[in-house]
Structures are given as C-alpha cells and as structure tokens.
Amino acid sequence: MPDWAVELAGWVPAIVIPVATFLQLLQIVRSRSVDGVSWVSWALFGIANVGVYVFTEKWLAPQSLLGFLLSAILDFVIVGIVLRERSRAGR
C-alpha cells in the first residue's frame, strides 16, 4: 500500500472519531438533556480508545493523540455529565 494511503487511513479516524464524539457532547449541552444517552456505552468507548492508544505505541503521533486520547477524554466528559445530571434528577 502506498505511504500516502497509509497516512490518509490514519487521519480518517483521527478526525472522524473526535468529531462524532464532540457532536454528541454538543447535543447534550445544547439540549440540556441526557435522555437516551448511555453512560455505559460512552465509558466503554473511552476505555477502548485508551486501549487502542496504548496498543499503537505511537504516543506523540497526532493521529493517536486526536483519534484515541482526545476522544477518550471527550468520552469520559460525556460520562461525567450524564452521571452528574442523572444524580441531580434523582434528588
């Protein structure tokens, strides 16, 4: 496979994964609702992203930092918001 294709293949998830995660976070913030958001799913996505980040061993590669580590952080932010909001609703 040509080097440019491999490079492109690395950038696709580096852009798509955090953008998709950010869109969910934006929806939560705009709607001020966590209805229908599964904190377990987002926690598992976060754990998986950390796992792939560690597995690649490309600690400082921008594709790994954006696609996996940034996404994991956003995943856990979503989990925190969902748990906080559901805790508040239960009071």
Rosetta blueprint (number, residue, H / E / L):
1 M L
2 P L
3 D H
4 W H
5 A H
6 V H
7 E H
8 L H
9 A H
10 G H
11 W H
12 V H
13 P H
14 A H
15 I H
16 V H
17 I H
18 P H
19 V H
20 A H
21 T H
22 F H
23 L H
24 Q H
25 L H
26 L H
27 Q H
28 I H
29 V H
30 R H
31 S H
32 R L
33 S L
34 V L
35 D L
36 G L
37 V L
38 S L
39 W H
40 V H
41 S H
42 W H
43 A H
44 L H
45 F H
46 G H
47 I H
48 A H
49 N H
50 V H
51 G H
52 V H
53 Y H
54 V H
55 F H
56 T H
57 E L
58 K L
59 W L
60 L L
61 A L
62 P H
63 Q H
64 S H
65 L H
66 L H
67 G H
68 F H
69 L H
70 L H
71 S H
72 A H
73 I H
74 L H
75 D H
76 F H
77 V H
78 I H
79 V H
80 G H
81 I H
82 V H
83 L H
84 R H
85 E H
86 R H
87 S H
88 R H
89 A H
90 G L
91 R L
